[in-house]
Amino acid sequence: MPSIFLSYRRVDTSGHTGRLSDALEAKFGHDAVFHDVQSIEAGNRFDEVIDSALAKCRVFIPLIGDRTLFQATLSR
């Protein structure tokens, strides 16, 4: 199970997440990083896979983009 979990919104940080995932995988190995598009196999329930990965990760990295912050401000 991956020990590094990347959390992001595709609308504004997917490119950054992809590059960060590549760099972390180069340093720690492919199996160490949870990046949804690479870590969830077809046919698996994404919510269950994400819940399990979150529960077992040692490092949680949220990527927060401009649109994420703007959306959070509108929600208040």
C-alpha positions, 0 to 999 in steps of 0.5 A, spaced: 500 500 500 502 506 498 505 511 503 504 517 500 497 520 498 496 525 493 490 529 494 488 534 489 482 537 484 483 535 477 480 542 475 486 546 477 492 542 480 492 535 475 498 537 472 502 539 478 500 533 481 502 529 475 509 532 475 510 531 483 507 524 483 513 522 477 518 526 482 516 522 488 516 515 484 523 516 482 525 517 489 521 512 493 518 508 487 512 507 484 508 503 489 510 508 494 505 514 491 497 514 491 495 518 485 488 516 483 489 515 476 495 511 476 493 507 483 486 505 482 485 499 477 479 498 473 473 495 476 475 497 483 470 502 487 474 508 487 471 510 494 473 504 497 480 504 494 481 512 496 478 510 504 483 504 504 489 508 502 488 514 506 487 510 512 494 507 511 498 512 508 504 515 512 504 522 508 498 526 506 500 531 501 494 536 499 495 540 492 491 546 493 490 551 487 487 558 485 480 555 483 480 550 490 481 557 494 476 561 490 471 555 491 472 555 498 471 562 499 464 562 495 462 556 499 462 560 506 
